[in-house]
């Protein structure tokens, strides 16, 4: 093990543990209900924390490991492709932020499914949403766990040992600290990500002898690496269209980013978060993917895509800086998986158990607290076991999970907020068609000629939602609760 590299990572993990401990003490002292505090942090986020938790939740293993690895393989075309993600904070907060916050406070919603329950007044909508969330979040969390273990591998820790350390850390602070631990660690992790990105990009340019020398080496390997369409024309126009839908517009429908719109303090916080979040997202996306692309000229010959960033870090940066940088992608992974883990737990505890099985439990904080800790830990254990035998290419696993969540949640959330004619039948039709259509197209993606399955899925689910809504009557009570 490279102990010089490991020391900053150990210190980072210790800080994360401590933040979880502080958040747990905060839960014990709060006068708010346990569910409100544990799953939404009593709606107290300020602008900076909101921006950093939104960015940190969205930026994941695919952004810090899988995506830059693809940029190394494909070239600058993948860097341009990654930049379509820059408006995500603006779109999420600008489109959902104010409306969602007002409605969530009015109906006392603490999860996305709480909103769906009140808006559509249909148990099937909530059950399908909860089950879909658990299925696709499992795939997404597996990708994050694999990414975390790969980072430990880079400093000489065996994969399974690294996976255990990563899983133990993130499950522990999420289980004991809830939403407040998640957003506070996200704010800290966002700062670590920015510092790590700057360190790696600067180190690669310096090690490669400057931009001119790096560009010359990349040109000698394959001139297509410096073109907008990448090596072998990999980045096609249909692929670019797909990314605009999948990782830009569609992000509005991701439950773990949309729920952030329920937890901020006031409008001023939201406006500040839009500015900070957009800037930080742009810096991270450009910095990390450019580091991957330029790494091809500084250190050619890395074969495994998911090993590109850890390898570049260890080979190029001095040990202490390598440790600081590796804490960056570690932070990006943890800050995504903790949010997904918490929402998966909320889907079981708040949306299903308290919502339908035992509603009286909402008034028994000690019981709900105990069950929440157990469920969060249990989900972490299940994902850990799945990740023991890792599939390859984190980026594709993550994009599959993204697409599945968007297929289920995008139109029910958007139409439920902005179309009074939306009905439970429309939501159900959109969800069922979305899951079936997306999974089928993912299995037979060759017939789409480079278009990601989410693009036709968006069109079909929209049509299904509109037809289903016009074939039924909207609930007058539900509409009043959202609009009046």
C-alpha positions in Angstrom: 0.0 0.0 0.0 1.2 3.5 -0.8 0.8 5.1 2.7 1.7 8.6 1.5 -1.3 8.5 -0.8 -3.5 6.7 1.7 -3.0 9.3 4.5 -5.2 12.1 2.9 -7.9 9.6 2.1 -7.9 8.3 5.7 -8.2 11.8 7.0 -11.0 12.5 4.5 -12.9 9.4 5.7 -12.4 10.4 9.3 -14.0 13.9 8.6 -16.9 12.3 6.9 -17.5 10.0 9.9 -17.4 13.0 12.2 -19.9 14.9 10.1 -22.3 11.9 10.3 -21.8 11.9 14.1 -22.6 15.6 14.4 -25.7 15.2 12.2 -26.9 12.3 14.4 -26.7 14.6 17.4 -28.6 17.2 15.6 -31.4 14.7 14.9 -31.6 13.8 18.6 -32.0 17.5 19.5 -34.4 18.6 16.9 -38.0 19.4 17.7 -39.2 18.4 14.3 -40.6 14.9 13.6 -38.0 12.3 12.9 -39.2 11.7 9.3 -39.1 15.4 8.5 -35.6 15.7 9.9 -34.1 12.4 8.7 -35.3 12.5 5.1 -35.5 16.3 4.3 -33.3 18.0 7.0 -36.3 20.1 8.2 -36.0 22.2 5.0 -33.1 24.3 6.2 -30.5 24.4 3.4 -28.9 27.7 2.5 -27.7 28.6 -0.9 -24.2 27.3 -0.8 -25.1 24.0 0.8 -28.0 23.6 -1.7 -25.7 24.2 -4.6 -23.0 21.9 -3.4 -25.4 19.0 -2.5 -27.2 19.3 -5.8 -23.9 19.2 -7.7 -22.3 16.6 -5.5 -25.4 14.4 -5.8 -25.5 14.6 -9.6 -21.7 14.3 -10.2 -20.9 10.6 -9.6 -18.5 7.8 -10.4 -19.4 8.2 -14.1 -18.4 11.8 -14.0 -15.1 11.3 -12.1 -14.1 7.8 -13.4 -16.2 6.4 -16.2 -16.6 9.7 -18.2 -13.0 10.8 -18.1 -12.0 7.3 -18.9 -14.1 7.5 -22.0 -12.6 10.9 -22.8 -9.1 9.2 -22.7 -10.4 6.5 -25.1 -12.4 8.7 -27.5 -10.8 12.1 -27.3 -12.0 15.7 -27.1 -15.4 14.8 -28.6 -16.4 13.2 -25.3 -15.3 16.4 -23.4 -17.8 18.4 -25.6 -20.4 15.7 -25.0 -20.0 16.0 -21.2 -20.5 19.7 -21.3 -24.2 19.3 -22.0 -24.5 18.6 -18.3 -23.5 22.2 -17.3 -27.2 23.5 -17.2 -28.4 20.7 -14.8 -28.4 22.9 -11.7 -30.1 25.7 -13.5 -32.8 23.4 -15.1 -33.5 21.5 -11.9 -33.8 24.5 -9.6 -35.2 26.9 -12.2 -37.8 24.5 -13.5 -38.8 22.6 -10.3 -37.3 24.7 -7.4 -39.9 27.3 -6.4 -43.0 25.4 -7.4 -41.9 22.2 -5.8 -40.8 23.9 -2.6 -44.2 25.7 -2.2 -46.2 22.5 -2.9 -44.0 20.3 -0.7 -44.5 22.6 2.3 -48.2 22.9 1.6 -48.8 19.1 1.6 -45.9 18.3 4.0 -44.1 16.1 1.4 -40.7 14.9 2.3 -40.1 12.6 -0.7 -41.0 12.6 -4.4 -43.4 9.8 -3.8 -45.2 11.9 -1.1 -45.9 14.5 -3.9 -47.1 11.7 -6.3 -49.4 10.3 -3.5 -51.1 13.7 -2.9 -51.2 14.8 -6.6 -52.6 11.6 -8.0 -54.4 10.0 -5.0 -53.6 6.5 -6.3 -51.7 3.9 -4.3 -50.6 2.1 -7.5 -48.7 5.2 -8.7 -46.8 5.3 -5.4 -46.1 1.6 -5.3 -44.8 1.5 -8.9 -42.7 4.6 -8.3 -41.2 3.1 -5.1 -40.4 -0.3 -6.7 -38.9 1.3 -9.8 -36.8 3.6 -7.6 -35.5 0.7 -5.6 -34.6 -1.3 -8.8 -32.8 1.5 -10.7 -31.2 2.9 -7.6 -29.7 -0.5 -6.8 -28.0 -0.5 -10.2 -26.9 3.1 -9.7 -25.5 2.4 -6.2 -23.7 -0.7 -7.4 -21.9 1.5 -10.0 -20.9 3.9 -7.2 -19.6 1.1 -4.9 -17.5 -0.3 -7.7 -16.1 3.1 -8.4 -15.2 3.6 -4.8 -13.5 0.2 -4.6 -11.5 0.9 -7.8 -10.1 4.0 -6.1 -8.9 2.0 -3.2 -7.3 -0.5 -5.6 -5.2 2.4 -7.0 -3.4 2.8 -3.7 -2.8 -0.9 -3.3 -5.9 -2.0 -1.4 -7.5 -5.3 -2.7 -10.8 -4.7 -4.5 -13.0 -6.5 -1.9 -11.3 -4.8 1.1 -11.7 -1.4 -0.6 -15.3 -2.2 -1.3 -15.9 -3.0 2.3 -14.2 0.2 3.6 -16.2 2.3 1.2 -19.5 0.6 1.9 -19.0 0.8 5.7 -18.2 4.5 5.6 -21.0 5.7 3.4 -23.7 3.4 4.9 -22.6 4.4 8.4 -22.8 8.1 8.1 -26.0 8.0 5.9 -27.8 5.6 8.3 -27.0 7.6 11.5 -27.2 11.1 10.1 -29.9 11.0 7.5 -30.5 14.0 5.1 -28.6 16.5 7.2 -25.5 14.3 7.2 -25.9 13.8 3.5 -26.1 17.5 2.6 -23.3 18.6 5.0 -20.9 15.9 3.7 -22.0 16.9 0.2 -20.9 20.5 0.8 -17.6 19.3 2.1 -17.2 16.8 -0.7 -18.0 19.4 -3.3 -15.1 21.5 -2.1 -12.8 18.4 -2.2 -14.0 17.6 -5.7 -13.1 21.1 -7.0 -9.6 21.0 -5.4 -9.0 17.5 -6.7 -10.0 18.4 -10.2 -7.7 21.4 -10.3 -4.8 19.3 -8.9 -5.2 16.6 -11.5 -5.7 18.8 -14.5 -2.7 21.0 -13.5 -0.6 17.9 -12.9 -1.4 16.3 -16.2 -0.6 19.5 -18.2 2.7 19.9 -16.3 3.7 16.2 -16.6 2.9 16.3 -20.4 5.1 19.3 -21.0 2.3 21.7 -21.7 -0.8 21.8 -24.0 1.2 22.0 -27.2 3.4 19.0 -26.4 0.4 16.9 -25.3 -1.7 17.9 -28.4 1.2 16.8 -30.6 1.5 13.4 -29.0 -2.3 12.9 -29.2 -2.2 13.9 -32.9 0.5 11.4 -33.5 -1.6 8.6 -32.0 -4.8 9.4 -33.8 -5.8 12.9 -35.2 -9.5 12.0 -34.7 -8.9 12.2 -30.9 -8.8 16.0 -31.3 -12.0 16.3 -33.4 -15.5 16.9 -32.1 -16.6 13.4 -33.1 -13.8 11.5 -31.5 -11.9 8.4 -32.4 -13.6 6.4 -35.1 -16.5 8.9 -35.2 -17.8 7.5 -31.9 -19.6 10.7 -30.9 -22.3 10.8 -33.5 -25.1 13.3 -33.9 -27.8 10.9 -32.6 -25.5 10.2 -29.6 -25.2 13.9 -28.9 -29.0 14.3 -29.1 -29.4 11.4 -26.6 -27.0 13.0 -24.1 -29.0 16.3 -24.2 -32.1 14.3 -23.1 -30.4 11.8 -20.8 -28.0 13.9 -18.8 -29.4 17.4 -19.2 -33.2 17.8 -19.7 -34.0 14.5 -18.2 -32.2 15.3 -14.9 -35.3 17.2 -13.9 -36.9 13.7 -13.4 -34.2 12.2 -11.2 -35.7 11.7 -7.7 -32.4 12.2 -5.9 -31.8 15.7 -7.5 -35.5 16.7 -7.6 -35.9 16.1 -3.9 -33.3 18.8 -3.2 -35.9 21.3 -4.4 -38.0 20.5 -1.3 -35.3 21.1 1.3 -34.0 24.6 0.9 -34.7 27.5 3.2 -35.9 30.4 1.0 -36.0 31.8 -2.5 -32.7 33.7 -2.0 -31.0 30.4 -1.2 -32.4 28.9 -4.4 -31.2 31.8 -6.6 -27.8 31.7 -5.1 -27.6 27.9 -5.6 -28.5 28.3 -9.3 -25.4 30.5 -9.8 -23.0 28.5 -7.7 -24.2 25.2 -8.9 -24.0 26.0 -12.6 -20.4 27.3 -12.2 -19.2 24.4 -10.1 -20.8 21.8 -12.4 -19.2 23.5 -15.5 -15.8 23.5 -13.8 -16.0 19.8 -12.7 -17.3 18.5 -16.0 -14.7 20.4 -18.1 -11.8 19.8 -15.7 -12.3 16.1 -15.2 -13.1 15.1 -18.8 -10.4 17.4 -20.2 -8.0 15.7 -17.7 -9.0 12.3 -19.1 -8.6 13.4 -22.8 -5.2 15.1 -22.1 -4.0 12.1 -20.1 -3.8 10.2 -23.4 -0.9 12.5 -24.4 0.8 12.5 -20.9 0.5 8.8 -20.2 -0.6 6.7 -23.2 -1.3 3.0 -23.1 -3.9 2.6 -20.3 -6.2 -0.2 -21.5 -9.0 -0.3 -18.9 -11.3 2.7 -19.1 -12.4 2.7 -15.5 -8.7 2.6 -14.4 -7.6 5.7 -16.3 -8.2 8.3 -13.7 -6.8 6.3 -10.7 -3.7 5.4 -12.8 -3.1 8.9 -14.0 -3.4 10.1 -10.5 -0.9 7.7 -9.0 1.6 8.0 -11.9 1.6 11.7 -12.4 0.9 13.5 -9.1 3.2 13.5 -6.1 2.0 11.1 -3.5 0.4 13.6 -1.1 -1.4 15.4 -4.0 -2.4 12.0 -5.4 -4.1 11.3 -2.1 -5.8 14.6 -2.1 -7.0 14.1 -5.6 -8.3 10.6 -5.0 -10.4 12.0 -2.2 -12.1 14.1 -5.0 -13.6 11.2 -6.9 -14.2 9.4 -3.6 -16.2 12.4 -2.6 -18.2 12.5 -5.9 -19.1 8.8 -5.5 -20.0 9.1 -1.8 -22.1 12.2 -2.3 -24.1 10.4 -5.0 -24.5 7.1 -3.3 -25.6 8.6 0.1 -28.4 10.5 -1.6 -29.5 7.4 -3.5 -29.2 5.2 -0.4 -31.3 7.7 1.6 -34.1 7.9 -1.0 -34.1 4.1 -1.4 -34.6 3.9 2.4 -37.3 6.6 2.2 -39.1 4.6 -0.5 -39.5 1.7 1.9 -40.0 3.5 5.2 -41.9 6.7 4.4 -43.6 5.9 1.1 -44.6 2.2 1.7 -44.4 1.4 5.4 -45.7 4.6 6.9 -47.8 5.5 3.8 -49.8 2.3 3.5 -48.7 -0.5 5.9 -48.6 1.3 9.3 -49.6 5.0 9.1 -49.6 5.3 12.9 -45.8 4.8 12.9 -45.4 8.4 11.7 -46.1 9.5 15.3 -43.7 7.0 16.9 -40.2 8.6 16.3 -38.2 6.0 18.2 -39.7 3.1 16.2 -39.3 4.8 12.8 -35.8 5.9 13.7 -34.8 2.3 14.5 -36.4 0.9 11.4 -34.8 3.6 9.2 -31.3 2.8 10.4 -31.9 -0.9 9.8 -33.3 -0.5 6.3 -30.6 1.9 5.2 -27.9 -0.5 6.5 -29.7 -3.5 4.9 -29.8 -1.8 1.5 -26.1 -1.0 1.8 -25.3 -4.7 2.6 -27.3 -5.9 -0.4 -25.6 -3.6 -2.8 -22.2 -4.5 -1.3 -22.9 -8.2 -2.1 -23.9 -7.4 -5.7 -20.8 -5.3 -6.2 -18.4 -8.1 -5.1 -18.4 -9.4 -8.7 -18.2 -6.1 -10.6 -19.3 -5.7 -14.2 -17.2 -3.4 -16.4 -17.7 0.2 -17.6 -19.3 2.1 -14.8 -20.5 4.9 -17.1 -22.9 2.6 -18.9 -24.4 1.1 -15.7 -25.0 4.6 -14.4 -26.6 5.9 -17.7 -28.9 2.8 -17.7 -30.0 3.7 -14.1 -30.5 7.4 -15.1 -32.6 6.4 -18.1 -34.8 4.1 -16.1 -35.5 6.6 -13.4 -36.3 9.3 -15.9 -38.6 7.0 -17.8 -40.6 6.5 -14.7 -40.5 9.9 -12.9 -40.1 12.6 -15.5 -43.6 13.1 -16.9 -45.5 12.3 -13.6 -43.4 15.0 -11.8 -43.4 17.6 -14.6 -47.1 17.2 -15.7 -48.2 16.8 -12.1 -46.7 20.2 -11.3 -47.7 22.1 -14.4 -50.8 20.5 -16.0 -54.0 20.6 -14.1 -55.6 17.9 -16.4 -53.0 15.3 -15.4 -54.6 12.2 -13.8 -53.5 9.0 -12.0 -54.4 7.0 -15.2 -52.0 9.2 -17.2 -49.3 8.8 -14.6 -49.8 5.0 -14.4 -49.8 4.6 -18.2 -46.6 6.7 -18.5 -44.8 4.8 -15.7 -45.7 1.3 -16.9 -45.0 2.0 -20.6 -41.8 3.8 -19.6 -40.3 0.9 -17.7 -41.3 -1.7 -20.2 -40.3 0.3 -23.3 -37.0 1.5 -21.8 -35.8 -2.0 -20.8 -36.9 -3.5 -24.1 -35.1 -0.9 -26.1 -32.0 -1.2 -23.9 -31.9 -4.9 -24.8 -32.3 -4.2 -28.6 -30.5 -0.9 -28.8 -28.9 -1.8 -32.2 -32.2 -1.0 -33.9 -31.9 2.7 -32.8 -28.8 3.5 -34.9 -27.0 5.3 -32.1 -29.9 6.9 -30.4 -30.1 6.2 -26.6 -33.3 4.3 -25.6 -34.4 7.2 -23.4 -35.1 9.4 -26.5 -38.0 7.3 -28.0 -39.0 6.4 -24.4 -39.6 10.1 -23.6 -41.8 10.5 -26.6 -43.8 7.3 -26.0 -44.3 8.0 -22.3 -45.5 11.6 -23.0 -48.1 10.3 -25.4 -49.2 7.6 -23.0 -49.5 10.2 -20.2 -51.7 12.5 -22.3 -53.9 9.7 -23.6 -54.3 8.2 -20.2 -55.2 11.6 -18.7 -57.8 12.4 -21.3 -59.4 9.0 -20.8 -60.1 9.8 -17.1 -61.1 12.7 -14.9 -58.6 14.6 -12.7 -59.1 14.7 -8.9 -60.6 18.0 -7.9 -59.2 17.7 -4.4 -55.7 16.8 -5.6 -55.7 19.8 -8.0 -56.7 22.1 -5.1 -54.0 20.8 -2.9 -51.3 21.6 -5.5 -52.7 24.9 -7.0 -54.7 26.6 -4.3 
